[in-house]
Amino acid sequence: MTNITRHPLIQQAYDVCQAIEACGASVELTNAVTKASNLMRAIDDFIPVLPAGTESLPPHQQRVVAECEQLADRIQKLEAFLSTPIYAGLPERERQLLKMQADAMVVYLGIINTRVEDFGRAA
């Protein structure tokens, strides 16, 4: 069972599932809920489970955990922007740079996630 309170991205994916389910019953809506649920589980798997007692982590590790959460939020916002008409109206070079920025942020998040996971192993 996914703990939807563990991270804002998981909560948002859950909210999407609930919104789709509220639309009624049809084969298409059932397929949409299934896909949204799979996405929620994938997000849950991607976000590291912090070790119990995270508050007891040293301050520098707590900052890494906070940075991880903030970066995930920034990635979500940037990726949402990449699908807007405003983005589509930007010059090609700016669109390419924003896409490269989003890609680099995802790589960076993967590195931070690995560091956070390692905090639990070192305990």
TILUM-336923 format. One line per 2 residues: number of its first residue (from 1); for each residue z, y, x of N, C-alpha, C, O. Coordinates in Angstrom, 3 decimals. Example, Ala and Ser with C-alpha at 12.3 -4.5 7.8 and 13.67 -1.06 7.14 Angstrom:
<pts>
1 = 7.800 -5.690 13.190 7.800 -4.500 12.300 7.800 -3.300 13.200 8.465 -3.319 14.236 ~ 7.080 -2.250 12.850 7.140 -1.060 13.670 7.870 0.030 12.900 8.039 1.138 13.409
</pts>
This chain:
<pts>
1 = 0.000 -1.176 0.848 0.000 0.000 0.000 0.000 1.238 0.893 0.777 1.323 1.844 ~ -0.851 2.174 0.594 -0.967 3.413 1.359 0.118 4.390 0.941 0.343 4.620 -0.247
3 = 0.785 4.959 1.932 1.783 5.995 1.679 1.052 7.333 1.632 0.716 7.894 2.675 ~ 0.806 7.846 0.430 -0.006 9.054 0.288 0.712 10.312 0.752 0.075 11.351 0.932
5 = 2.018 10.241 0.948 2.753 11.423 1.398 2.781 11.542 2.916 3.320 12.511 3.451 ~ 2.208 10.566 3.616 2.280 10.522 5.071 1.477 11.622 5.742 1.834 12.057 6.837
7 = 0.402 12.084 5.114 -0.447 13.117 5.724 -1.232 13.824 4.614 -1.606 13.192 3.626 ~ -1.485 15.133 4.768 -2.227 15.870 3.735 -3.626 15.312 3.461 -4.090 15.376 2.322
9 = -4.301 14.772 4.459 -5.634 14.206 4.225 -5.568 12.986 3.316 -6.438 12.798 2.466 ~ -4.548 12.162 3.489 -4.389 10.988 2.638 -4.095 11.435 1.212 -4.623 10.862 0.259
11 = -3.256 12.453 1.061 -2.935 12.985 -0.263 -4.197 13.517 -0.942 -4.402 13.290 -2.134 ~ -5.037 14.220 -0.192 -6.273 14.752 -0.784 -7.213 13.627 -1.210 -7.822 13.706 -2.277
13 = -7.336 12.593 -0.400 -8.194 11.463 -0.767 -7.665 10.792 -2.030 -8.446 10.402 -2.899 ~ -6.355 10.655 -2.137 -5.745 10.083 -3.333 -6.054 10.958 -4.553 -6.395 10.448 -5.620
15 = -5.933 12.276 -4.386 -6.225 13.201 -5.485 -7.675 13.068 -5.962 -7.955 13.156 -7.157 ~ -8.595 12.854 -5.010 -10.000 12.641 -5.376 -10.131 11.371 -6.214 -10.826 11.365 -7.231
17 = -9.471 10.307 -5.793 -9.502 9.056 -6.568 -9.000 9.285 -7.989 -9.603 8.814 -8.954 ~ -7.901 10.007 -8.108 -7.328 10.267 -9.428 -8.262 11.125 -10.278 -8.394 10.893 -11.480
19 = -8.905 12.106 -9.666 -9.831 12.972 -10.408 -11.034 12.184 -10.911 -11.503 12.405 -12.027 ~ -11.529 11.272 -10.094 -12.660 10.447 -10.519 -12.234 9.538 -11.670 -12.955 9.400 -12.658
21 = -11.066 8.922 -11.541 -10.582 8.031 -12.596 -10.385 8.769 -13.910 -10.564 8.183 -14.978 ~ -10.023 10.031 -13.853 -9.786 10.813 -15.064 -11.081 11.097 -15.819 -11.039 11.542 -16.966
23 = -12.226 10.849 -15.196 -13.519 11.127 -15.834 -13.909 10.102 -16.888 -14.855 10.321 -17.644 ~ -13.201 9.003 -16.946 -13.525 7.994 -17.935 -13.965 6.706 -17.278 -13.746 6.486 -16.087
25 = -14.591 5.857 -18.079 -14.977 4.537 -17.587 -16.494 4.389 -17.623 -17.140 4.616 -18.645 ~ -17.029 4.008 -16.493 -18.435 3.633 -16.393 -18.603 2.878 -15.084 -17.739 2.941 -14.210
27 = -19.687 2.181 -14.953 -19.949 1.451 -13.713 -20.026 2.428 -12.551 -19.504 2.154 -11.471 ~ -20.676 3.569 -12.768 -20.833 4.566 -11.708 -19.484 5.137 -11.276 -19.232 5.300 -10.083
29 = -18.634 5.435 -12.225 -17.321 5.980 -11.888 -16.451 4.940 -11.200 -15.695 5.273 -10.287 ~ -16.547 3.702 -11.619 -15.800 2.638 -10.945 -16.255 2.509 -9.494 -15.431 2.344 -8.594
31 = -17.559 2.583 -9.270 -18.078 2.537 -7.899 -17.589 3.733 -7.088 -17.256 3.593 -5.911 ~ -17.544 4.910 -7.716 -17.077 6.109 -7.019 -15.599 5.984 -6.644 -15.203 6.346 -5.536
33 = -14.790 5.472 -7.567 -13.356 5.284 -7.271 -13.183 4.277 -6.136 -12.341 4.470 -5.259 ~ -13.971 3.214 -6.148 -13.884 2.209 -5.087 -14.219 2.825 -3.733 -13.521 2.585 -2.748
35 = -15.278 3.612 -3.686 -15.665 4.260 -2.436 -14.606 5.267 -1.983 -14.284 5.335 -0.797 ~ -14.069 6.043 -2.916 -13.030 7.020 -2.570 -11.765 6.310 -2.081 -11.112 6.776 -1.147
37 = -11.424 5.194 -2.704 -10.256 4.426 -2.267 -10.461 3.860 -0.865 -9.534 3.847 -0.056 ~ -11.672 3.394 -0.580 -11.981 2.895 0.762 -11.868 4.017 1.790 -11.378 3.806 2.899
39 = -12.324 5.204 1.415 -12.197 6.358 2.301 -10.729 6.687 2.554 -10.347 6.974 3.689 ~ -9.909 6.648 1.520 -8.483 6.934 1.674 -7.849 5.937 2.642 -7.055 6.326 3.498
41 = -8.193 4.660 2.512 -7.642 3.654 3.422 -8.132 3.875 4.852 -7.376 3.677 5.803 ~ -9.389 4.284 5.010 -9.922 4.552 6.349 -9.205 5.740 6.984 -8.906 5.719 8.178
43 = -8.931 6.767 6.199 -8.183 7.920 6.703 -6.781 7.477 7.102 -6.272 7.868 8.153 ~ -6.166 6.664 6.261 -4.823 6.168 6.555 -4.809 5.379 7.859 -3.873 5.500 8.650
45 = -5.841 4.574 8.084 -5.922 3.794 9.319 -6.166 4.677 10.537 -5.704 4.367 11.635 ~ -6.887 5.768 10.345 -7.243 6.657 11.457 -6.060 7.493 11.926 -5.932 7.775 13.117
47 = -5.196 7.891 10.999 -4.056 8.738 11.336 -2.926 7.851 11.841 -2.523 6.911 11.157 ~ -2.415 8.140 13.024 -1.390 7.261 13.593 -0.104 7.266 12.777 0.291 8.278 12.197
49 = 0.526 6.116 12.754 1.845 6.013 12.136 2.853 6.428 13.197 2.957 5.802 14.252 ~ 3.576 7.466 12.911 4.553 7.953 13.876 5.754 7.020 13.895 6.146 6.482 12.859
51 = 6.327 6.832 15.055 7.495 5.966 15.135 8.652 6.521 14.324 8.786 7.732 14.150 ~ 9.487 5.613 13.830 10.680 6.042 13.103 11.491 6.951 14.022 11.577 6.716 15.227
53 = 12.071 7.967 13.449 12.879 8.881 14.246 12.049 9.881 15.031 12.432 10.279 16.131 ~ 10.908 10.291 14.470 10.044 11.255 15.152 10.808 12.512 15.538 10.522 13.146 16.553
55 = 11.774 12.856 14.718 12.567 14.062 15.018 13.347 13.922 16.323 13.795 14.919 16.889 ~ 13.508 12.694 16.798 14.230 12.492 18.045 13.298 12.517 19.261 13.746 12.354 20.396
57 = 12.001 12.721 19.015 11.071 12.832 20.141 11.406 14.081 20.951 11.919 15.056 20.403 ~ 11.120 14.057 22.243 11.307 15.261 23.046 10.431 16.393 22.496 9.407 16.129 21.868
59 = 10.821 17.632 22.723 10.068 18.766 22.162 8.574 18.758 22.505 7.751 19.103 21.657 ~ 8.216 18.373 23.721 6.791 18.390 24.080 6.013 17.353 23.270 4.844 17.576 22.955
61 = 6.635 16.229 22.927 5.967 15.228 22.103 5.906 15.681 20.646 4.917 15.424 19.960 ~ 6.943 16.344 20.175 6.914 16.893 18.819 5.773 17.894 18.674 5.123 17.952 17.630
63 = 5.530 18.686 19.728 4.418 19.651 19.680 3.075 18.936 19.609 2.159 19.407 18.935 ~ 2.947 17.806 20.295 1.704 17.036 20.245 1.490 16.493 18.829 0.377 16.534 18.306
65 = 2.559 15.987 18.215 2.459 15.484 16.840 2.028 16.610 15.896 1.161 16.415 15.044 ~ 2.637 17.785 16.054 2.274 18.927 15.212 0.823 19.338 15.456 0.097 19.652 14.513
67 = 0.407 19.335 16.713 -0.973 19.692 17.046 -1.951 18.713 16.407 -3.011 19.112 15.926 ~ -1.596 17.447 16.404 -2.429 16.420 15.788 -2.650 16.722 14.299 -3.775 16.662 13.805
69 = -1.576 17.043 13.607 -1.665 17.350 12.177 -2.477 18.615 11.939 -3.297 18.664 11.022 ~ -2.254 19.640 12.761 -2.985 20.900 12.604 -4.472 20.715 12.879 -5.315 21.252 12.161
71 = -4.787 19.957 13.917 -6.183 19.736 14.255 -6.902 18.959 13.158 -8.047 19.268 12.828 ~ -6.240 17.957 12.593 -6.847 17.196 11.491 -7.158 18.121 10.317 -8.200 17.986 9.677
73 = -6.258 19.057 10.035 -6.476 20.017 8.958 -7.656 20.938 9.286 -8.479 21.218 8.415 ~ -7.744 21.402 10.517 -8.848 22.287 10.913 -10.186 21.560 10.849 -11.193 22.139 10.442
75 = -10.194 20.300 11.248 -11.430 19.514 11.178 -11.878 19.385 9.729 -13.056 19.552 9.415 ~ -10.937 19.088 8.861 -11.269 18.939 7.444 -11.883 20.226 6.904 -12.884 20.185 6.188
77 = -11.293 21.356 7.240 -11.803 22.641 6.745 -13.179 22.959 7.325 -14.059 23.435 6.608 ~ -13.368 22.698 8.615 -14.665 22.963 9.227 -15.731 22.051 8.631 -16.835 22.507 8.333
79 = -15.416 20.769 8.454 -16.403 19.851 7.887 -16.747 20.227 6.443 -17.885 20.046 6.009 ~ -15.777 20.743 5.708 -16.077 21.224 4.351 -17.025 22.422 4.418 -17.950 22.531 3.613
81 = -16.797 23.314 5.374 -17.653 24.483 5.536 -19.083 24.074 5.886 -20.038 24.731 5.470 ~ -19.232 22.985 6.653 -20.561 22.554 7.076 -21.448 22.114 5.907 -22.653 21.931 6.080
83 = -20.869 21.947 4.741 -21.676 21.550 3.586 -21.815 22.674 2.563 -22.170 22.428 1.411 ~ -21.535 23.910 2.985 -21.633 25.048 2.063 -22.968 25.772 2.214 -23.640 25.643 3.237
85 = -23.344 26.532 1.192 -24.558 27.359 1.296 -24.437 28.427 2.397 -25.440 28.803 3.004 ~ -23.244 28.904 2.649 -23.066 29.902 3.712 -23.492 29.299 5.051 -24.227 29.922 5.818
87 = -23.024 28.090 5.320 -23.400 27.397 6.558 -24.917 27.215 6.612 -25.544 27.466 7.641 ~ -25.492 26.780 5.507 -26.940 26.533 5.468 -27.735 27.801 5.749 -28.858 27.728 6.248
89 = -27.167 28.957 5.437 -27.857 30.224 5.648 -27.685 30.812 7.038 -28.270 31.849 7.349 ~ -26.894 30.164 7.872 -26.675 30.674 9.230 -27.892 30.384 10.115 -28.667 29.470 9.831
91 = -28.054 31.158 11.175 -29.136 30.857 12.126 -28.959 29.452 12.713 -27.841 28.951 12.835 ~ -30.069 28.839 13.068 -30.065 27.470 13.576 -29.104 27.284 14.746 -28.355 26.309 14.787
93 = -29.123 28.217 15.695 -28.257 28.093 16.874 -26.781 28.065 16.472 -26.011 27.265 17.003 ~ -26.385 28.924 15.546 -24.992 28.946 15.110 -24.622 27.659 14.384 -23.514 27.151 14.557
95 = -25.531 27.125 13.575 -25.270 25.853 12.888 -25.092 24.730 13.903 -24.200 23.894 13.759 ~ -25.941 24.711 14.931 -25.819 23.674 15.956 -24.492 23.789 16.691 -23.838 22.779 16.953
97 = -24.090 25.010 17.024 -22.824 25.201 17.740 -21.631 24.788 16.878 -20.685 24.187 17.387 ~ -21.660 25.098 15.598 -20.565 24.694 14.712 -20.497 23.173 14.592 -19.407 22.602 14.573
99 = -21.649 22.518 14.510 -21.671 21.053 14.441 -21.133 20.464 15.742 -20.369 19.499 15.715 ~ -21.526 21.034 16.878 -21.012 20.561 18.165 -19.503 20.768 18.244 -18.778 19.926 18.774
101 = -19.038 21.900 17.711 -17.600 22.178 17.696 -16.867 21.115 16.880 -15.841 20.594 17.316 ~ -17.385 20.797 15.709 -16.752 19.780 14.859 -16.719 18.430 15.577 -15.705 17.733 15.547
103 = -17.818 18.065 16.217 -17.865 16.791 16.941 -16.833 16.764 18.069 -16.141 15.764 18.258 ~ -16.733 17.860 18.814 -15.767 17.929 19.919 -14.336 17.857 19.396 -13.476 17.240 20.025
105 = -14.078 18.484 18.251 -12.741 18.451 17.675 -12.354 17.029 17.275 -11.200 16.631 17.438 ~ -13.310 16.265 16.753 -13.036 14.876 16.362 -12.699 14.036 17.599 -11.786 13.212 17.562
107 = -13.432 14.246 18.684 -13.137 13.523 19.928 -11.731 13.902 20.403 -10.943 13.032 20.775 ~ -11.425 15.187 20.390 -10.121 15.679 20.811 -9.008 15.075 19.947 -7.957 14.693 20.462
109 = -9.245 14.992 18.631 -8.258 14.389 17.735 -8.023 12.924 18.098 -6.891 12.442 18.051 ~ -9.082 12.227 18.456 -8.922 10.833 18.863 -8.028 10.701 20.090 -7.213 9.782 20.175
111 = -8.181 11.616 21.033 -7.341 11.605 22.234 -5.886 11.882 21.868 -4.978 11.198 22.342 ~ -5.671 12.880 21.028 -4.296 13.215 20.632 -3.676 12.064 19.847 -2.506 11.736 20.045
113 = -4.458 11.447 18.953 -3.948 10.292 18.202 -3.492 9.189 19.143 -2.444 8.581 18.925 ~ -4.269 8.926 20.186 -3.903 7.890 21.157 -2.600 8.259 21.853 -1.737 7.405 22.058
115 = -2.458 9.520 22.214 -1.212 9.949 22.857 -0.023 9.741 21.926 1.028 9.264 22.355 ~ -0.185 10.099 20.650 0.909 9.948 19.685 1.253 8.475 19.511 2.429 8.114 19.456
117 = 0.239 7.624 19.424 0.491 6.185 19.316 1.268 5.683 20.532 2.148 4.832 20.404 ~ 0.941 6.210 21.704 1.631 5.801 22.920 3.099 6.226 22.920 3.927 5.580 23.564
119 = 3.429 7.297 22.210 4.838 7.699 22.118 5.661 6.561 21.542 6.772 6.297 22.000 ~ 5.112 5.883 20.529 5.819 4.772 19.905 5.953 3.565 20.815 6.935 2.828 20.734
121 = 4.974 3.360 21.679 5.013 2.218 22.601 6.004 2.436 23.731 6.578 1.484 24.258 ~ 6.199 3.697 24.099 7.089 4.008 25.230 8.557 3.925 24.829 9.441 3.863 25.683
123 = 8.809 3.924 23.517 10.200 3.920 23.040 10.880 2.605 23.305 12.051 2.436 22.967
</pts>
